[in-house]
Amino acid sequence: MGKNLYDKVFDLHTVTRLPSGQYQLMMGLHMIHEVTSPQAFEMLKDRGWSVLYPDRTVATVDHIIPTDSQIRPLKDSQAEEMFQALEKNTREHGIVFHHAGSGKQGIVHIIAPELGLTQPGMTICCGDSHTSTHGAFGSLAFGIGTSQVRDVLATQTLSVSKLKVRRIEVNGKLRPGVYAKDVVLYIINKLGVNGGVGYCYEFAGSAFESMSMDERMTVCNMAIEGGARIGYVNPDQTTYDYMKGRPSAPKAEAWDKALTYWNSIRSDADASYDDVVKYDAADIEPMMTWGITPAQSVGVSQPLPAIASAPEAEKPLYREAYEYMKFAEGQPLLGKKVDVVFIGSCTNARLSDFEEVARLLKKNSGKVASHVTALIVPGSEQVKKDLIAQGLDKLFVERGFQFREAGCSMCLAMNPDRLEGDQLCASTSNRNFKGRQGSSTGRTILMSPASAAASALAGVLADAREVFK
């Protein structure tokens, strides 16, 4: 019986089995940002420790940075303090810091692949739950807490329990107007937000094989929303074509050597799994969430589900969601008035996401509805530069979108981009929890960039296939 990628990479990076039963894994790359690192560095200082491998640690600022004006000092004094702490800590420990204005700043899960830092067969960690994004390259990527950030800074290792592996196959061709975001929302809807607890998800099948790297990153980004600690796609020629020539990617003879390793860690054809589930790509339609977890979603042609249809244990959550969202079972989701549209986040703020929005906008001469505030927030300074080079920034502004600086923006309430009152936001981010976007009564609907753009123009939740015929 062969081995899957998870077992291969895990075994290759195991330092030892600990008395607790956990494993000590060597981390190939440690990414840090301004939110979870200050306390970790203070803990290092208190113990008189230093960073063991600063050359395997990379920093950026993303969560707290404003996207309208990034002039220092930042208006938010706490945000400025966190920014300064990261500057100080990276300088003292010799860590590369991609600061605002460097041309390489952006959301940590977007800049690392851009720069070629994320590579197949690596172990990667970051003090951010959506580190699972990097599994799109065939790496094992762990979101970790502050105390673990301290441990990795000091030892370059992480203590973890071994996971079970579930292979999720989606075969067939996606229908027109269905995107990677729809696929992952569909999977989470089927398996639930706790379905992946204790598991690593291997995304496989022809639907994933035909996806671009940006699309695979969208899927792996949200593996954590399905309860899985890790999600990955086996590396292939699409992976290698994306990586070739990137600043930190192997060069010359090192590239050939790396290819040999990358191919060796792919799951074997006869690999064993703890569970296998299969879905037909043709069954997936554009998806939108309606509730307060990423699993509470429907296809856009479907009415909102009846509480009676929910599993018994979830009925209270359904009632809570309907009350919070001000929706009612049996209603259509389409047609609900939208107040804010946010296209960005580590899930959907890559160049191809915005290029697709631009392509669709060119099919419809309409503008953002007058009552809607719509934000286009690039995931990195490089993405913004590329959009400007194509003149797409002008297209977005002409159509009524605000074109912003790089950052996490309205994905979470740690910067000035926030909902007010009970505003309804069509968002391409990854979480629709209560208060996630800054207002304790604000309402978030997760969807693809195409659906978000359609909703911006229509002024209501809309089917992109109808708006952009």
N, C-alpha and C positions, 0 to 999 in steps of 0.2 A: 504494500500500500504506500502510495506516494505522500508527500507533505504539501500543505498549503503554504502560501507566502507568509502568513502570520507566524506559523511555527518555525519556518526557516529563519526569518529575520530575528525573531525572539531568541531562538537558540544561539544564533551567531553573536548576539549582543549580551548574552547572560554572563555576568561576572561570577556570581555564586548564588546558591540557594541559601536564604537566610533562615535563622532559627524559627522565625515567625511563620515560615512556609512560603513567604513571598520570594520573589527573585530580584536580584540587584542587576539592573540593566545599564549598560554604557549608553550614554546619549550622544549621538553624532552632532546634533545641532540644538542649541538652546536659544530661543528667541525671547526677548524681554521687552516690556513697554512700561509706561509710566504708572500704571495702576497697581500691579501686583509686585513690582520690584522694590519700591522704597523700603518697605518693612523687611524684606528679605536681606537687603544690603545692611540695614541696621543690625539685624541678627548676626550677620557676618562680622560686623565691626565689634559688637559686644563680645564675641568669642575670639577675636583676634585672628580671624580667618581671612584668606584672600580667595580670589576667583581662580580655580585650578587651571582652566583652559579658556582664557579670554578670547582666543582665536576661534573658538567654537561657540561663541556667544555673540549675538547680534541684537542691537536695540533700535527701536523707533518709537515715535509718539503718535498715538492714534485716537484713543478713546476720548480724551478730554479736550483735544485741540478744536478750536472753533473752525467752521468752514466758510464763514463770511469774511472775517479779517483775522489774520494770524500775527498781527503786529504785537511785539513784546514791549512791556509785560502784558500778559493776557489780562483781560478785564476781570475774569474770575480769579481771585487771589489764591484759592485753593488749587485751581488748575495750574496756575503759574508756579506755585510751590512744588507741585508734582513734577512739572517740566524741569525746574531747576535741579531737583533731586536726581532726576535721571541724567541730566548733563554732568552733574558732579560725580555721580557714581561710575558712570562709564569712563569719564576722564581719569579718575583715580585708579581704576582697575584695567585700563587699557583696552576697553571694549569699543568696537565700532558702533557709532551712533548715527543713524540716518535721521538727522533733524530736519525740521521744516526749512525749506529753501535749499536743501542739499541736492534736490533732483531725484532723491531716492526714498524720500519719506512717504509714508502711507500706512494703510492698514497692514498689520504684521503678516496676515495670511495672504496678502496680495503681493507685497514686495519680495518676500522670500522666494516664491516661485519665479517672479520676474527676474530676479538677480541670479537665478540658477543655484541658489543655496539649498533649495528643496530638491532632493535626488532620490531615485528608487533605492530600496533596500536600506534606507537610513532609519535610525531612531531619532525622533524629533519631539521636543516638548516646549511648552510655553504656558505661562500663567493665564490662560484664556481657554474657555471650554471649546471653542470652535477650531482648535488646533487640528482636529480631525480632518480639516480641509486638505492637509498635505498628504493624506493617504491616497489622493488621486494619482500620485506618482508611484504608488507601490511602496510607500514608507509606512512605518508604524508611528503615528503622531498622537501624543498624549497631551490633553489639557490638564494642567496641574494647579495646585493651590500655593499660597504664599510660602508656607513652610517647606514645601517641595521645591519651590524656586530657590530657596536658600540652600537646600541639600544639593541641588544640581550645580549651583554656582560653586559650591565648596568641593564637590566630589566628581562632578560630571556624570553621576549615576542617579538612578531613580529606582525606588523600591516599589514593585507592582506585583499583583497577583496575576496568574495566567488566566486568560479569557477563553471561553468557548468560541467557536467560529461558526457563523451562519452564512451560508452562501445564498445571496439573493439574485436570482436570475430574472432578467427582463429581456425577453426575446421578441423579435419582430420589428417592424418599422413604426416609429411614432407617427401619428396623424399630423397633418399640417396644423400649425398653431399650437402644438404641444411641445413644451420645452423641458429642460433638465429639472427646473424647479417644480414643474408639475409632476414629474416622475417621482421625485423624492417626497413630495407632499402626499402622493398617492400611496407610497410604501409606508409612510408613517401612519397614514389613515388606516391601512390594513393591519399593521402590526402593533400600533399603539405607541405612546410615548415611553412606556415601560417595557415594551417588547424586546428591546435590545439589552436590557440590564444583564450584566455578566457576559455579554457577547462582544465579539468583533464582527463587523459586517464586511463580507467580501461581495462587492457589486460586480456581477458578471452577466454575460449574455450579449447578444448582438446589439441590443439598444445601447449599452454602455460602450461597447467596442467601437461603435460608430460616432460616439460623442467626441467633441474636442476636449482639450485639457481644461479649458475654462468651464465647460459643462460638467466634467467629472469633478472638478473642485466644488461646484455648486452642490452636487449630490453628497460628496463626502463631508462637506461643511455641515450638513444637517443630519449626519449619522447620529450625532450626539443628541439631537432632538428626538430621536427614536429610542433613546436610552442606551445606545451602543457607545462604548468608550472609544472605539476606533472604527473607522470605515476606510476601505481601500479598494482600488482597482489595480489589477495586475498591469505592470508596465508593458508597453508594446511600442511599435514604430511611431504611433502618434505621440507617445511620451518622449521618445528620443528626438523626434523632429522639433518638438517644442523646446527642448533643452539645449539643443546644439547651438553653440555660439554665445550662450548667455554668459555674463561676466564671471560667475563662479563655477560654471560647468567645467568638467575636465577638458583638456585640450590635447591635441596630437595623439601620442602613444597612450597617454592616460585615458583618453576617450575610448580607445579600443579595449583597454583593460577594464574600464568601467562597464562597457557594454556586456562583456563576458559575465561580470558579476550580476548586472541587472537582469540579464536573461536567466541566470541560474536561480534567482530567488522567486521567479514566477511559480505560481501554484502548479504542481504536477497534474497531468491529465487524470491520474487516478488518485488524486489527493482525497483525504477523508475530511468530513465536516461533521459537526455536531447537529446541524440542521440545514435543510435546503428548502427554500420556498421559490416558487416560480410564478411569474406574471406575464401576461400577454401585452405587449406594447400597444396593440390596437384597442385595448380596453381603457386606455388612459385618455382623459380629456383635460382641458385647462382646469386647474384646481384653485380654489380659494379657501382660506380658513374662515370660519364663521364664529368661532368661540374663543376660548382663552388658553388653549393648548394647540401646538402644531398638528395634533391628530384630529382636532375638531374641524374637519374640512369637508367640502363637497365638490363634485364636478360642477362646472358652471351651469349645466343644463338641469341640475337636480334641485329639488326643493330642500329646505333645511330639514334635517332629520327629526323624526318624532322621538320624544323622550322615552316613550314606551319601547322603541326599537333598540335603545342603548342597553348594554350589559347592566345587570342589576347594580353592580358596584359603582358604575359610572353615572347612574341617573342623577344623583345629587349634583355632580359636576356639570351635567347638561343643564339642569335647572339654574345653577349659578351662572353659567355662561349666557344663557338666554336673558336672564335678568340684567347682567352687566352690559351685554352688547345691545340691549333694547331691541332684540329680534324675537320672533315667534316661530315655533315649529311649523313646518309646512309652507312657509313663505319662500318665495324665490330670493336668492341673494342678489342677483343682478337687479339693478335699478335703485339700490340704496344710495342715498346722497353721500358723496365723498367731500371731505373738507380739505384734506392734505394728501399729497402723493409724494412718496419718498422712493427714489430709485438710487440705490447704493447699498452699502454694508459689505462685510466680508463674504457674503453669499452671492451678491450680484452687482459688483461694482468694477468688473473687469472690462477691458476695452471692447470685447465682443458683445457684452451686454448692451453697452451704449450704442455700438454700431448697429445692432439689431433694432433698437428703439428708433434710431435715425432712419434706417431703411423703411420701417413701418410708417413713420411720420411723413415720409415723402410720398406715401400712398394716399394720404388724407391731408387736405389743405387746412384743416381746422386748427384751432389754438386751444390752449388750456382754458377750461371753463372759468368764467370770471370770478366765481366764488371759491375756486380751488387754489391753494398754494402748492406749487409743485417744485420739488428739488431734484436736481441732477447732481450727484456727489461722487466724483471719481474716487476710486479706491487707492490711488497713488498719484504722486506728482508725475510719474511717467505716463499713466493713463491720461491725465489731464493734458499733458504735452502732446500726446498722440491725437487726442480729440481735436485740439486746437489746430494741429498740423493739417487735419482733414477738413477744417472749417465747420465741424459739427457743433462746436460751442455756439457759433452764430445761429445755426439752425435751431438749437434748443431755445436760445433766448428769443428768437423771432417768434417761436411757437408758444411763448409764455412761461417757459421753465426758468428757474433760477439755476445758474451754472456756478457751482461752488468749488472751494478748495478741497484737497484730499483729507479724508478723515472718516471716523466711524459715524459721525453725524447722528441722524435720528433713529439709528438702530437701538440706542439705549440712552437713558437720561443722564449722561455724564458730561454734556457740553450744551451750549445754548440752543441747539436745534431740538425743540420739544413740542409736544402737543399741548393744547390748552383746553380746559374743560372736557366735554365729552366728544371732542372732534373725532371723526372717523377717518382713519388713515389707510390708504392703499399702499402697502409697503412691500419692498422686495427683500426685506431683512429676514431673520430666522426665528424670531420669537414674538408671540402675540400675548404674552402674559399681561395680567392686570398691571397698569402703571409702567410698563416697560418703556414707553416712549415719553415719559416725563409728567404725565397727568394721571392722577389717581383714578380718574374716570375716563381717560382717553381710550379709544378703541382701535385696535390694529387688525387689519385683514392682510394676511400674507399671500403673495402671488408672484408670478413671473414679471420681469420687466415689461414684456409685451402687454400683459393684462393691466399693469400699472399705468403705462402710457395711454392705453385705451380709456381707462377710467378717468385719467386727467382731462382728456379731450371731451369725454361724454359728461363729466361732472357727476357721474354715478358709477357704481361698480358695473363694469362692462366686459363683454366678450370681445377679445381682440380680433377674433375671426370675423365679427360683424362690423366692427369699427374700421378695420383695415382690410376690406374685402379683397 
